[in-house]
Amino acid sequence: MTNRNTVLITGASAGLGEGMARRWAAQGKNLALCARRLDRLEVLRAELEASNPSIRVAVRALDVTDGDAVQETFGDLDAELGGIDRFVLNAGLGKGASIGSGKAHANRETAMVNVIGTLNQAESAMEILTTRGEGHLVFISSVSSLRGMPKAQNTYGASKAFVSSLAQGMHAELDSAGSRVVVTDILPGYIRTDINRSVKTSLMTEFDEGVDALVATIDAEPTRSLVPAKPWKAIGPLLTLLPEKISRRFV
């Protein structure tokens, strides 16, 4: 495992992004934190720097659907912190409704953030990492990407399938070229955050346990991993193999 000293996280003002920021700050890593809500990032920065005086934390307001803003922000943060070693593309949205139910705006917003927003981030991060010749690019997908999801999770699952496919394709390209840029596709299961507040399942992992597993897995830099491993390492493959009437019980 390569030591990554400076980590950029999008969607860092709440949920898994905020949780990961706290864990890596405690490890002594410098952080670049992006989200739409700058006020929350500034409160988080003050807290992290007070608790971990040796680190630097830079924050920026960012709408990942704005490609020009992503490129400018990533470049500015890279320069400010002296080089970003790891980009965690975590910004995501979980709004949604059944297709044709009159809530197309929610589905479009989720698709824009999770698909176009992720593509914008990947483009800008790779320009920086390719120039540097090494680094770690992390895509936060979802177990919902493994199989088409019904109702409110339909567009969300489809958008996360795009995220995983993009990550896997980039890994294949970079690995075959012998690149020192590592690409990781992370598929979190149900972890208790706001995005999962309406989900009722016995497979829910508590927040702290989920974030601990997420950070440990990312630090190991796998090509692809379901998180937490228990129960998703076993259940994940079944979601793609079992008949739909059976697999839906797990999601």
Phi, psi and omega per residue, in radians:
M1 nan 2.276 3.107
T2 -1.466 2.455 3.117
N3 -1.356 2.117 3.093
R4 -1.845 1.998 -3.021
N5 -1.602 -0.385 -3.074
T6 -2.311 2.113 -2.993
V7 -2.127 2.289 3.012
L8 -1.766 2.313 3.119
I9 -2.236 2.196 2.989
T10 -1.656 2.808 -3.056
G11 1.087 0.694 -2.967
A12 -1.655 0.059 -3.051
S13 -1.491 -0.144 -3.110
A14 -2.841 3.027 2.980
G15 1.028 -2.484 -3.075
L16 -1.092 -0.621 3.131
G17 -1.083 -0.810 3.094
E18 -1.119 -0.719 3.127
G19 -1.070 -0.784 3.109
M20 -1.111 -0.676 3.115
A21 -1.043 -0.751 3.139
R22 -1.113 -0.739 -3.118
R23 -1.148 -0.808 -3.100
W24 -1.246 -0.537 3.040
A25 -1.086 -0.724 3.120
A26 -1.140 -0.426 3.068
Q27 -1.423 -0.088 3.127
G28 1.550 0.322 -3.126
K29 -1.548 2.519 2.997
N30 -1.318 2.593 -3.021
L31 -2.289 2.459 2.941
A32 -2.022 2.026 -3.017
L33 -2.022 2.242 -3.103
C34 -2.208 2.518 3.044
A35 -3.007 2.978 3.086
R36 -1.248 -0.555 -3.031
R37 -1.650 1.584 -3.088
L38 -1.129 -0.608 -3.107
D39 -1.061 -0.698 3.123
R40 -1.221 -0.620 3.102
L41 -1.142 -0.668 -3.126
E42 -1.183 -0.649 3.063
V43 -1.138 -0.746 3.132
L44 -1.131 -0.746 3.117
R45 -1.022 -0.817 -3.129
A46 -1.046 -0.726 -3.139
E47 -1.160 -0.784 -3.091
L48 -1.174 -0.709 -3.140
E49 -1.227 -0.574 3.096
A50 -1.200 -0.668 -3.110
S51 -1.405 -0.406 -3.076
N52 -2.362 1.341 -2.990
P53 -1.056 -0.322 -3.076
S54 -1.433 -0.183 -3.041
I55 -1.766 2.855 3.008
R56 -1.991 2.424 3.117
V57 -2.253 2.117 3.080
A58 -1.963 2.446 -3.110
V59 -2.231 2.632 3.090
R60 -2.579 2.464 2.945
A61 -1.305 2.396 -3.090
L62 -2.693 2.298 2.965
D63 -1.821 1.915 -3.013
V64 -1.201 -0.237 3.094
T65 -1.346 -0.173 3.097
D66 -1.672 1.721 -3.049
G67 -1.050 -0.701 -3.140
D68 -1.142 -0.693 3.135
A69 -1.160 -0.682 3.115
V70 -1.083 -0.827 -3.118
Q71 -1.066 -0.782 -3.134
E72 -1.148 -0.767 -3.096
T73 -1.167 -0.790 3.124
F74 -1.074 -0.730 3.131
G75 -1.124 -0.742 3.136
D76 -1.127 -0.748 -3.128
L77 -1.198 -0.644 3.091
D78 -1.068 -0.759 3.139
A79 -1.215 -0.719 -3.086
E80 -1.117 -0.669 -3.073
L81 -1.718 0.099 3.065
G82 1.332 0.437 3.084
G83 1.968 2.105 3.121
I84 -1.646 2.211 -3.097
D85 -1.532 -0.516 -3.051
R86 -2.439 2.267 3.039
F87 -1.908 2.143 3.114
V88 -1.903 1.864 -3.081
L89 -1.505 1.485 -2.980
N90 -1.835 -0.340 -3.086
A91 -0.987 2.240 -3.121
G92 -2.791 2.882 -3.117
L93 -2.349 2.527 -3.094
G94 -2.110 0.339 3.083
K95 -1.171 2.717 3.069
G96 2.929 2.897 3.105
A97 -2.770 2.905 3.090
S98 -0.973 2.438 3.140
I99 -1.090 2.294 3.128
G100 1.496 0.144 -3.090
S101 -1.601 0.109 3.108
G102 1.608 0.130 3.136
K103 -2.093 0.752 -3.108
A104 -1.046 -0.523 -3.123
H105 -1.054 -0.671 3.139
A106 -1.173 -0.743 3.126
N107 -1.155 -0.705 3.125
R108 -1.116 -0.717 -3.132
E109 -1.118 -0.760 3.102
T110 -1.089 -0.771 3.131
A111 -1.113 -0.700 -3.141
M112 -1.103 -0.818 -3.110
V113 -1.200 -0.840 -3.004
N114 -1.356 -0.529 -3.131
V115 -1.687 -1.165 -3.107
I116 -1.136 -0.691 3.127
G117 -1.090 -0.730 3.107
T118 -1.172 -0.715 3.103
L119 -1.080 -0.758 3.096
N120 -1.020 -0.780 -3.127
Q121 -1.143 -0.744 -3.131
A122 -1.095 -0.748 3.126
E123 -1.027 -0.870 -3.069
S124 -1.219 -0.720 3.124
A125 -1.113 -0.743 -3.103
M126 -1.176 -0.564 3.064
E127 -1.044 -0.750 -3.139
I128 -1.209 -0.824 -3.075
L129 -1.211 -0.616 3.110
T130 -1.144 -0.726 3.104
T131 -1.093 -0.690 -3.123
R132 -1.332 -0.508 3.098
G133 1.594 0.030 3.115
E134 -2.903 2.925 3.114
G135 2.489 -3.035 -3.030
H136 -2.338 2.151 3.128
L137 -1.995 2.090 -3.027
V138 -2.026 2.178 3.070
F139 -1.795 2.221 3.063
I140 -1.695 1.797 3.135
S141 -1.716 -2.328 -3.123
S142 -2.989 2.656 3.011
V143 -1.100 -0.327 3.088
S144 -1.142 -0.249 3.138
S145 -1.356 -0.235 -2.981
L146 -1.320 -0.411 -3.108
R147 -2.747 2.580 3.137
G148 -0.936 2.330 -3.072
M149 -1.867 2.588 -3.124
P150 -1.548 2.890 2.942
K151 0.936 -2.219 -3.013
A152 -1.129 -0.361 -3.103
Q153 -1.682 0.068 -3.075
N154 -1.040 -1.042 -3.115
T155 -1.152 -0.660 3.118
Y156 -1.028 -0.888 -3.135
G157 -1.072 -0.725 3.134
A158 -1.125 -0.682 3.133
S159 -1.182 -0.617 3.112
K160 -1.284 -0.460 3.015
A161 -1.116 -0.650 3.037
F162 -1.065 -0.796 -3.118
V163 -1.010 -0.841 -3.127
S164 -1.144 -0.714 3.135
S165 -1.119 -0.713 3.099
L166 -1.085 -0.801 3.136
A167 -1.066 -0.801 -3.102
Q168 -1.142 -0.689 3.103
G169 -1.150 -0.701 3.111
M170 -1.161 -0.697 3.093
H171 -1.043 -0.801 -3.122
A172 -1.043 -0.760 -3.118
E173 -1.150 -0.839 -3.078
L174 -1.232 -0.684 -3.130
D175 -1.135 -0.723 -3.135
S176 -1.198 -0.406 3.121
A177 -1.562 -0.031 -3.129
G178 1.269 0.434 -3.108
S179 -1.208 2.629 3.058
R180 -1.648 0.177 2.995
V181 -1.554 2.082 -3.106
V182 -1.646 2.315 3.077
V183 -1.972 2.277 -3.133
T184 -2.161 2.285 3.080
D185 -1.857 1.955 -3.109
I186 -1.845 2.248 3.141
L187 -2.037 1.575 3.099
P188 -1.200 2.514 2.972
G189 -1.480 -2.741 -3.132
Y190 -1.327 1.957 3.085
I191 -2.078 2.384 -2.978
R192 -1.219 1.650 3.062
T193 -2.352 3.077 -3.134
D194 -1.039 -0.615 -3.085
I195 -1.154 -0.381 3.138
N196 -1.869 0.271 -3.018
R197 -1.095 -0.465 -3.114
S198 -1.651 -0.033 -3.078
V199 -1.490 2.244 3.074
K200 -1.952 1.942 -3.116
T201 -2.718 2.577 3.078
S202 -1.353 -0.099 -3.097
L203 -1.649 0.166 -3.126
M204 -1.216 2.312 3.053
T205 -1.768 2.403 3.120
E206 -1.147 2.666 -2.962
F207 -0.964 -0.949 -3.061
D208 -1.085 -0.729 3.105
E209 -1.093 -0.722 -3.136
G210 -1.153 -0.751 3.140
V211 -1.170 -0.702 3.092
D212 -1.020 -0.785 3.134
A213 -1.152 -0.672 -3.136
L214 -1.094 -0.852 -3.114
V215 -1.153 -0.756 3.123
A216 -1.077 -0.692 3.139
T217 -1.188 -0.813 3.131
I218 -1.068 -0.728 3.132
D219 -1.065 -0.487 3.115
A220 -1.361 -0.256 3.063
E221 0.985 0.925 3.065
P222 -1.311 2.914 3.046
T223 -1.266 -0.707 -3.106
R224 -2.713 2.414 -3.132
S225 -2.712 2.428 2.989
L226 -1.594 2.357 -3.010
V227 -2.307 2.368 -0.166
P228 -1.233 2.724 -3.061
A229 -1.011 -0.681 3.086
K230 -1.804 2.020 0.282
P231 -1.819 0.061 -2.866
W232 -1.304 -0.419 3.092
K233 -1.072 -0.591 3.121
A234 -1.503 -0.715 -3.056
I235 -1.317 -0.642 -3.068
G236 -0.865 -0.962 3.140
P237 -1.047 -0.558 3.141
L238 -1.155 -0.563 -3.119
L239 -1.069 -0.505 -3.124
T240 -1.592 -0.197 -3.030
L241 -1.931 -0.602 -3.051
L242 -1.291 2.698 3.020
P243 -0.991 2.599 -3.040
E244 -0.986 -0.686 -3.106
K245 -1.131 -0.431 3.119
I246 -1.571 -0.785 -3.062
S247 -1.108 -0.526 -3.103
R248 -1.119 -0.347 3.133
R249 -1.157 -0.428 -3.100
F250 -1.539 -0.219 -3.060
V251 -2.194 nan nan
